[in-house]
Amino acid sequence: MKILFVDCCISRRGGDSRTRVLADAFLAAFREKHQDAEVETVSQETLLALKPFDAAMLDDRDALASVGAWDAPVFDLARQFRAADGIVVAAPFWDLSYPAALRTYIEYISANGLAYHYDEQGCHGDCRASRLVYLTSGGDFEHEDSVGVVHWRQLATMFGIPRFDYVFAGGLDIDPAVAPELLAGACELARKLAAEF
C-alpha cells in the first residue's frame, strides 16, 4: 500500500504547528497499523515552489495532454496523486480556506485525461486511491461548510476516490486554556481514522 501525504502544514509556529501535530498523530497511528506501507510526501518546499498556471503554461500543458505526453514533468504531481492507494492532505484553516500553495497544487493534480476524464455522461475519476483524508486546524470553531472540507470532498468525488473523511481541530484560539484538550481530542479522531485506513 502506498499513501501520499500532502504536507501543507505551513505555520508561523514552525515545529509547533497544530496541523503538524494532527498530521503526525495520524501518520504515527497509520505506520503502527501498516508497517509495510510506503508513505510518500509532497513537501512544503515542493508546494511553495509551484508556479500558478498562466495562459501560456496552460496552453503548453493542454498541447502535451492532447498527444498523451503524460510523462512530461508538468504531470509529475498528477501521476503521483493518481497512483497512490490512499491520500492524506494536511493544511491549516486560513482565511476560511487553506494556504494558496495548496490551491496551486490542486491545479497541478487536476489533469484532465490523467486524474479524471469526461464523456457524454459527465466527469469520471481515474485515481487509484480508495480514501482521502483531509486534516486541518484553526482558531475558530469547526464550520460544517468550511471551504477546505467542502472543496476536498468535491475533489475526491471528481478524482473517483470513493471515501472522504476529515478531522477539523477547531476553536484553538477561542480559549487558550482548553486548546490543548481540543487538539488532543482531534488527534484521537485522527488516530482512529488512521487505524482503519
C-alpha positions in Angstrom: 0.0 0.0 0.0 1.3 3.5 -0.9 0.0 6.5 0.9 0.6 10.0 -0.4 0.9 12.7 2.3 0.5 16.3 1.1 2.2 18.3 3.7 0.9 21.9 3.7 1.4 22.4 7.4 2.6 25.9 6.9 2.6 27.8 10.2 4.3 30.7 11.9 4.6 28.2 14.8 7.1 26.2 12.8 7.6 22.8 14.5 4.7 23.6 16.9 2.2 23.8 14.0 -1.1 22.4 15.3 -1.9 21.0 11.9 1.5 19.2 12.0 0.6 17.7 15.4 -2.6 16.5 13.9 -0.9 15.1 10.9 1.8 13.4 13.0 -0.8 11.7 15.1 -2.5 10.3 12.0 0.8 9.2 10.4 2.2 7.6 13.5 -1.0 5.6 14.0 -1.1 4.6 10.3 2.6 3.4 10.4 1.9 1.4 13.5 -1.0 -0.4 11.9 0.5 -0.7 8.4 4.2 -1.3 8.9 4.8 -2.4 5.4 3.1 0.6 3.8 5.0 3.3 2.0 4.4 6.9 2.8 5.4 9.3 0.1 5.4 13.0 1.0 4.7 16.1 -1.1 6.8 18.6 1.0 6.0 22.2 1.8 9.1 23.1 -0.2 7.6 21.4 -3.3 4.2 23.1 -2.8 5.7 26.6 -2.2 7.9 26.3 -5.3 4.9 25.7 -7.7 4.2 28.5 -10.0 0.5 29.2 -10.6 -0.5 28.5 -14.2 -0.7 31.4 -16.6 -2.3 31.2 -20.1 0.9 30.1 -21.8 1.6 27.4 -19.3 -2.0 26.1 -19.7 -1.6 26.1 -23.4 1.6 24.1 -23.2 0.0 21.6 -20.8 -3.1 21.2 -23.0 -0.8 20.6 -26.0 1.0 17.8 -24.1 -2.2 16.3 -22.9 -3.7 16.3 -26.5 -0.9 13.9 -27.6 -0.9 11.8 -24.4 2.5 13.0 -23.3 1.7 12.2 -19.7 5.4 11.6 -18.8 6.1 15.3 -19.2 7.3 17.0 -15.9 4.2 19.2 -15.7 2.2 16.0 -15.0 4.6 14.6 -12.3 2.4 15.6 -9.4 -0.8 14.4 -11.1 0.8 11.0 -11.9 1.9 10.7 -8.3 -1.5 11.6 -7.0 -3.2 9.2 -9.4 -1.0 6.2 -8.4 -1.5 6.5 -4.6 -3.6 3.9 -2.8 -4.7 6.5 -0.2 -4.2 10.2 0.2 -3.8 12.4 3.3 -3.8 16.2 2.9 -2.9 18.4 5.9 -3.4 22.2 5.8 -4.3 24.9 8.3 -7.7 26.7 8.2 -6.5 30.0 6.8 -8.8 32.9 5.9 -11.8 30.5 5.7 -9.9 28.2 3.3 -6.3 27.0 3.2 -2.9 28.3 2.0 -2.5 29.4 -1.6 0.2 26.8 -2.1 -2.3 24.0 -1.7 -4.7 25.7 -4.3 -1.8 25.8 -6.8 -1.1 22.1 -6.1 -4.7 21.3 -6.9 -4.2 22.9 -10.3 -1.3 20.6 -11.0 -3.0 17.4 -10.0 -6.2 18.3 -11.8 -5.0 17.0 -15.2 -8.0 16.2 -17.4 -7.3 12.9 -19.2 -5.0 11.6 -16.4 -6.6 12.1 -13.0 -10.1 12.3 -14.4 -11.8 12.4 -17.8 -15.1 13.4 -19.3 -17.5 11.6 -21.5 -21.2 12.1 -22.5 -22.3 11.2 -19.0 -20.0 13.7 -17.3 -16.9 13.6 -15.2 -15.2 10.3 -14.1 -12.3 10.0 -11.8 -9.3 7.9 -12.7 -7.3 7.9 -9.4 -6.5 4.6 -7.7 -7.0 5.8 -4.1 -9.8 4.4 -2.1 -9.8 7.1 0.6 -8.8 10.7 1.0 -8.4 12.2 4.5 -8.2 16.0 5.0 -6.7 17.2 8.3 -7.0 20.8 9.3 -6.8 23.0 12.4 -7.9 26.6 13.1 -8.5 29.2 15.7 -12.2 29.4 15.0 -14.7 26.6 15.7 -15.4 24.0 13.1 -17.8 25.1 10.4 -19.9 22.5 8.6 -19.4 24.4 5.3 -15.6 25.0 5.7 -14.3 25.8 2.2 -11.4 23.4 2.7 -13.6 20.5 3.8 -16.2 21.1 1.1 -13.6 21.6 -1.6 -11.6 18.4 -0.8 -14.8 16.4 -0.5 -15.8 17.5 -4.0 -12.3 16.9 -5.4 -12.4 13.3 -4.0 -15.5 12.8 -6.0 -14.0 14.3 -9.1 -10.9 12.1 -8.8 -13.0 9.0 -8.3 -12.0 8.5 -4.7 -15.0 6.8 -3.0 -14.4 7.6 0.6 -13.7 11.1 2.1 -13.0 11.8 5.8 -11.8 14.8 7.6 -10.7 16.0 11.1 -11.0 19.7 12.0 -9.2 20.7 15.1 -11.2 23.8 15.7 -11.6 26.5 18.3 -8.0 26.5 19.2 -7.7 30.3 19.6 -11.1 30.8 21.5 -9.8 29.9 24.9 -6.0 29.1 25.2 -6.7 27.1 28.4 -8.7 24.5 26.6 -6.8 24.5 23.3 -4.5 21.5 24.3 -7.6 19.4 25.2 -9.3 20.3 21.9 -6.2 19.4 19.9 -5.8 16.2 21.8 -9.4 15.2 21.0 -8.8 15.9 17.3 -5.6 13.8 17.4 -7.5 10.9 18.8 -10.1 11.1 16.0 -7.2 11.2 13.5 -5.6 8.1 15.1 -8.9 6.2 14.8 -9.2 7.1 11.2 -5.6 6.0 10.6 -6.1 2.7 12.3 -8.9 1.8 10.0 -7.3 3.2 6.8 
